[in-house]
Structures are given as C-alpha cells and as structure tokens.
C-alpha cells in the first residue's frame, strides 16, 4: 500500500525521482550504504540495477515487517541485508556508513530532529546523505492545482479504491506540515551537515537533498 500511495500521489513520477537520486551517487567498491525507511526496497532495487558489479554492502531498515518481507522476497543479492528497526533509534555503530538514503520517509518521523541526528551519527565524516521528499510548489497556478488535487481529488479517489481512505488524507497533511525546502535545508545545516544540493523536481512537487557530514577534523 505504501508504494502504491507514493506512486499514486506522484502520478508515477516517484520512480523517476528515485532514479535521479541513484544516478547522482558516486558509489565506490567496498563502501557501506544505508537505505533508511526502505519500505519494500524500491530504492535498493534501483541501486542494484545501476551498479550490478560493484562490491558494496547495503543495509535496508524499516519499521514494517510486511514491507521487509516483500523486500526480502523480491531482492536476492548477497550485497544486501534487510533488518527491522527505527530511523529514530538506528541500531548501528557511529561512523559506519559512507552513504545514507531516505526516500519519502523523513516527513513521517515523529521527531524529525532525532531522525536527522541519528543519520548524522551513523555516517562517517564526509559521508553522503540523500533525501527525497515531497514538497509544496511555490505560489502560483501550479501550487493551486497541486493543492486542489491533494486536498480534494486524492481523498475522494482514496475512499473509492482503498480500504484505508485515511491514508489518502494523511499524505496531503503530512506534506503541508513538512518544512519548506529552504527551511529544511537550513535544518540540515544546523544539524551539522553541509548541504550540497536542494534540487526542485517536477515544478517543486519533490526535492532531492544532498548533504555531506562535516569533517570533525576541520
């Protein structure tokens, strides 16, 4: 259901956005990658497809056993390991990963500051953080259309096609509550990251954030 909601919410563009994230990564041999809030492994599958031969180690973590079951069943690769866990209390050592990724997961955190702090902790100095998240487009006609679809069309369709219509109401509300791209980029900076990019996609419906953990030696 989660993957379907993201696909429905994005009009099918979520795959394109994930691919752009993966294409922007510079993965080297023997590096460790964290796919946090990995869901059913959509982002992991794209990484494996993009890098079929590089010997890295990827760990996917999520709160949902059902999603992890789907991920395990659909991904058979010795480089990948999935585990049950909370992004706000990651069960990993400090400075463990060279890359950490979160696709459409940070806006669902109960404590955003704690989740970002955990991502900072498990990344090594100069490690890369990539975040994909929905956002509200800038003021104008596109924002008007976007809000009308989100708050009027989407919930009505959800009531007809889903056994969980509340989820369709939750998604627009969660996007509205999430910090604007400018505010979120500043939040990452205040959390110790150097923000390299905050790329607007599809007219501002989604943003791709790339941040680097500060080098403590500097």
C-alpha positions as CSV (number, residue, x, y, z in Angstrom):
1,X,0.0,0.0,0.0
2,X,2.8,2.4,0.8
3,X,4.5,2.1,-2.6
4,X,1.1,2.4,-4.3
5,X,0.3,5.6,-2.3
6,X,3.6,7.2,-3.3
7,X,3.1,6.2,-6.9
8,X,-0.5,7.5,-6.9
9,X,0.5,10.7,-5.1
10,X,3.3,11.4,-7.5
11,X,1.3,10.4,-10.7
12,X,4.0,7.8,-11.3
13,X,7.0,10.2,-11.1
14,X,8.4,8.7,-7.9
15,X,10.4,6.2,-9.9
16,X,11.9,9.0,-11.9
17,X,12.9,10.9,-8.8
18,X,14.4,7.8,-7.2
19,X,16.4,7.1,-10.3
20,X,17.8,10.7,-10.3
21,X,18.9,10.1,-6.7
22,X,20.7,6.9,-7.6
23,X,22.3,8.4,-10.7
24,X,23.7,11.2,-8.6
25,X,25.5,8.9,-6.2
26,X,29.2,8.1,-6.5
27,X,29.5,4.6,-5.1
28,X,32.9,3.0,-4.7
29,X,33.9,-0.6,-4.1
30,X,33.5,-1.8,-0.5
31,X,31.5,1.2,0.7
32,X,28.6,0.8,3.1
33,X,25.2,2.2,2.2
34,X,22.1,2.6,4.5
35,X,18.7,2.7,2.9
36,X,16.7,4.0,5.8
37,X,12.9,3.7,5.9
38,X,13.5,1.4,2.9
39,X,9.9,0.1,2.6
40,X,9.7,-2.7,0.0
41,X,13.2,-1.9,-1.3
42,X,12.3,0.3,-4.3
43,X,15.4,2.4,-3.9
44,X,17.6,-0.6,-3.2
45,X,16.5,-2.3,-6.5
46,X,17.5,0.8,-8.5
47,X,20.9,0.9,-6.8
48,X,21.5,-2.8,-7.7
49,X,20.4,-2.2,-11.3
50,X,22.6,0.8,-11.6
51,X,25.7,-0.9,-10.1
52,X,25.4,-4.6,-10.9
53,X,29.1,-5.4,-10.3
54,X,30.4,-3.0,-7.6
55,X,31.1,-5.0,-4.3
56,X,29.4,-2.7,-1.8
57,X,27.3,-3.5,1.3
58,X,23.8,-2.2,1.5
59,X,21.6,-2.3,4.7
60,X,17.9,-1.6,4.4
61,X,16.0,-0.8,7.6
62,X,12.2,-0.3,8.1
63,X,9.6,-0.4,10.9
64,X,7.2,-2.5,8.9
65,X,7.7,-6.3,8.9
66,X,5.3,-6.7,6.0
67,X,7.3,-4.3,3.8
68,X,10.6,-6.0,4.7
69,X,9.0,-9.4,3.8
70,X,8.3,-8.1,0.4
71,X,11.8,-6.6,0.1
72,X,13.4,-9.8,1.1
73,X,11.3,-11.9,-1.2
74,X,12.0,-9.6,-4.2
75,X,15.7,-8.9,-3.7
76,X,18.1,-11.8,-3.7
77,X,21.6,-10.2,-3.7
78,X,24.5,-11.1,-1.3
79,X,25.4,-7.4,-1.1
80,X,22.0,-6.5,0.6
81,X,20.8,-7.1,4.1
82,X,17.4,-6.0,5.5
83,X,16.5,-5.5,9.2
84,X,13.7,-4.3,11.3
85,X,14.4,-1.0,13.1
86,X,13.5,2.6,13.7
87,X,15.1,5.5,11.9
88,X,14.9,7.5,15.2
89,X,16.9,4.8,17.0
90,X,19.2,3.2,14.4
91,X,20.8,0.0,15.7
92,X,24.2,0.8,14.1
93,X,27.6,2.0,15.4
94,X,28.8,5.6,14.9
95,X,30.6,6.5,11.6
96,X,29.5,3.2,10.0
97,X,28.2,4.2,6.5
98,X,29.6,6.2,3.6
99,X,26.1,6.8,2.2
100,X,22.7,7.1,3.8
101,X,19.4,7.4,1.8
102,X,15.8,8.2,2.8
103,X,13.1,8.3,0.1
104,X,9.8,9.8,1.2
105,X,10.4,8.8,4.9
106,X,11.6,11.8,6.9
107,X,8.2,13.6,6.8
108,X,6.7,10.6,8.7
109,X,9.1,10.9,11.6
110,X,7.6,11.7,15.0
111,X,10.8,13.5,15.9
112,X,12.5,14.9,12.8
113,X,15.4,16.3,14.8
114,X,16.2,12.9,16.3
115,X,16.0,11.1,13.0
116,X,18.4,13.5,11.3
117,X,20.7,13.3,14.4
118,X,20.7,9.5,14.0
119,X,21.6,9.7,10.3
120,X,24.4,12.1,11.2
121,X,25.7,9.8,13.8
122,X,25.9,6.7,11.7
123,X,27.5,8.4,8.7
124,X,31.3,8.7,8.7
125,X,32.8,12.2,8.4
126,X,32.4,13.4,4.8
127,X,29.7,10.7,4.3
128,X,26.8,11.5,2.0
129,X,23.1,11.9,2.9
130,X,20.5,11.8,0.2
131,X,16.9,12.6,1.0
132,X,13.9,12.6,-1.4
133,X,10.8,14.2,0.0
134,X,7.5,15.7,-1.3
135,X,7.2,19.5,-1.1
136,X,4.6,22.2,-1.8
137,X,5.3,24.0,-5.1
138,X,6.0,27.8,-5.0
139,X,3.0,30.1,-5.0
140,X,1.2,30.3,-8.4
141,X,-1.1,28.4,-10.7
142,X,0.8,25.1,-10.2
143,X,0.5,25.3,-6.4
144,X,-3.2,26.0,-6.8
145,X,-3.6,22.9,-9.0
146,X,-1.4,20.8,-6.7
147,X,-3.3,21.8,-3.5
148,X,-6.7,21.1,-5.2
149,X,-5.6,17.7,-6.3
150,X,-4.1,16.9,-2.9
151,X,-6.9,18.0,-0.7
152,X,-10.0,17.3,-2.8
153,X,-9.4,14.8,-5.7
154,X,-6.9,12.5,-3.9
155,X,-9.1,11.8,-0.8
156,X,-12.2,11.2,-2.9
157,X,-10.4,8.7,-5.1
158,X,-8.9,7.1,-2.0
159,X,-12.3,6.4,-0.5
160,X,-13.3,4.6,-3.6
161,X,-10.2,2.4,-4.3
162,X,-8.7,1.9,-0.8
163,X,-9.6,0.0,2.4
164,X,-7.6,2.7,4.2
165,X,-9.0,6.0,3.0
166,X,-7.5,7.9,6.0
167,X,-4.1,7.3,4.4
168,X,-5.0,9.5,1.5
169,X,-6.0,12.3,3.9
170,X,-2.8,11.8,5.9
171,X,-0.4,12.2,2.9
172,X,-1.5,15.8,1.9
173,X,-1.5,16.8,5.5
174,X,2.0,15.4,6.1
175,X,3.3,17.3,3.1
176,X,1.7,20.5,4.2
177,X,3.3,20.2,7.7
178,X,6.8,19.4,6.4
179,X,9.3,22.3,6.4
180,X,9.7,24.2,3.2
181,X,12.8,23.3,1.1
182,X,14.6,26.4,2.3
183,X,13.8,25.7,6.0
184,X,14.6,22.0,5.7
185,X,18.0,22.8,4.0
186,X,18.8,25.2,6.9
187,X,17.7,22.5,9.4
188,X,20.2,20.1,7.8
189,X,22.9,22.7,8.1
190,X,22.1,23.4,11.7
191,X,22.3,19.6,12.3
192,X,25.9,19.5,11.2
193,X,25.6,18.8,7.5
194,X,27.0,20.7,4.6
195,X,24.1,21.0,2.1
196,X,25.5,20.5,-1.5
197,X,22.2,20.5,-3.3
198,X,18.4,21.0,-2.8
199,X,17.1,20.2,-6.3
200,X,13.5,21.0,-7.2
201,X,11.8,18.5,-9.4
202,X,8.5,18.5,-11.3
203,X,7.8,22.1,-10.5
204,X,8.6,21.8,-6.8
205,X,6.4,18.7,-6.0
206,X,9.5,16.9,-4.9
207,X,13.0,17.9,-3.7
208,X,16.2,15.9,-3.7
209,X,18.6,17.0,-0.9
210,X,22.3,16.0,-0.9
211,X,24.2,16.8,2.2
212,X,27.6,15.9,3.5
213,X,28.5,15.2,7.1
214,X,31.0,17.7,8.4
215,X,34.6,16.6,8.8
216,X,35.2,16.7,12.5
217,X,38.9,17.1,12.0
218,X,38.3,20.6,10.4
